[in-house]
Amino acid sequence: MPSTGLKMTVTNEDDPTLTRTQIRLLRRIYNGRTVPIIADGRPFLTYKAASRYLRSLALQERDSAYAEMKAQAISPPQD
């Protein structure tokens, strides 16, 4: 069969390192955010940046950083 030149695109949602629930929550947390969430001492303002960072971590570190993001979204730090 000849090649059509088309390539299959793999989206971030296909990445098994984040669960569907985690992806959905991250999208809600970062939708329209104007104040960054700090995780592991790094600021994250967008879903894309946060998910890219989480996917770069080992499982235990990823779960810890995700929990930190989730906690800040529920109860923002007091200045």
C-alpha positions in Angstrom: 0.0 0.0 0.0 1.5 3.4 -1.0 2.1 6.0 1.6 -0.3 9.0 1.6 2.2 11.3 3.3 -0.2 11.7 6.2 1.1 11.3 9.7 -0.8 10.4 12.8 -0.7 13.0 15.5 -0.5 12.0 19.1 -2.1 14.5 21.4 -1.2 15.2 25.0 -4.4 13.4 26.1 -2.9 10.2 24.7 0.0 10.4 27.2 -0.6 7.8 29.9 1.4 9.6 32.5 -1.6 11.8 33.5 -5.0 10.3 34.2 -8.1 11.6 32.5 -9.3 13.0 35.9 -6.0 14.8 36.4 -6.1 16.3 32.9 -9.7 17.5 33.4 -8.9 19.1 36.7 -5.8 20.8 35.4 -7.8 22.3 32.5 -10.4 23.7 35.0 -7.7 25.0 37.3 -5.8 26.9 34.6 -8.8 28.1 32.5 -8.5 31.9 32.5 -6.1 32.0 35.4 -4.4 35.4 36.0 -2.5 34.5 39.1 0.1 31.7 38.8 0.0 28.5 40.9 3.4 27.7 42.5 4.5 24.1 42.5 8.0 22.9 43.4 9.0 26.6 43.6 8.0 27.2 39.9 5.1 29.4 38.8 2.5 27.9 36.3 -0.1 30.1 34.6 -1.3 27.8 31.8 -2.5 24.2 31.5 0.0 23.5 28.8 3.0 24.6 31.0 1.7 22.7 34.1 1.0 19.5 32.2 4.3 19.6 30.4 6.1 20.0 33.7 4.1 17.2 35.4 4.8 14.8 32.5 8.5 15.4 32.9 8.5 14.2 36.5 8.8 10.7 37.9 5.5 9.3 39.2 6.0 10.1 42.9 7.2 13.6 42.2 4.4 14.2 39.7 1.8 13.1 42.3 3.3 15.5 44.8 3.4 18.5 42.4 -0.2 17.7 41.2 -1.4 17.7 44.8 0.3 21.0 45.4 -1.4 22.6 42.4 -4.7 21.1 43.4 -4.4 22.4 46.9 -3.5 26.0 45.8 -6.4 26.0 43.3 -8.9 25.1 46.1 -7.4 27.4 48.7 -5.1 30.1 47.2 -2.1 31.1 49.4 -2.7 34.1 51.7 -0.3 37.1 51.2 
